[in-house]
């Protein structure tokens, strides 16, 4: 995993930037998970049955 070191004269400003970036990423991941759940819900039962028996 890569390491990133940041320095700032105003640690609160840096903290807000990092929190904002993490929040945006979390929303993107959450949206992707919800999208995948909908895809799985819409699969035909026969496809689900075949996957379980592999």
Secondary structure, DSSP 8 states (H G I E B T S, - for coil): --------S-HHHHHHHHHHHHHHHHHHHHHHHHHHHHHHHTS-HHHHHHHHT-
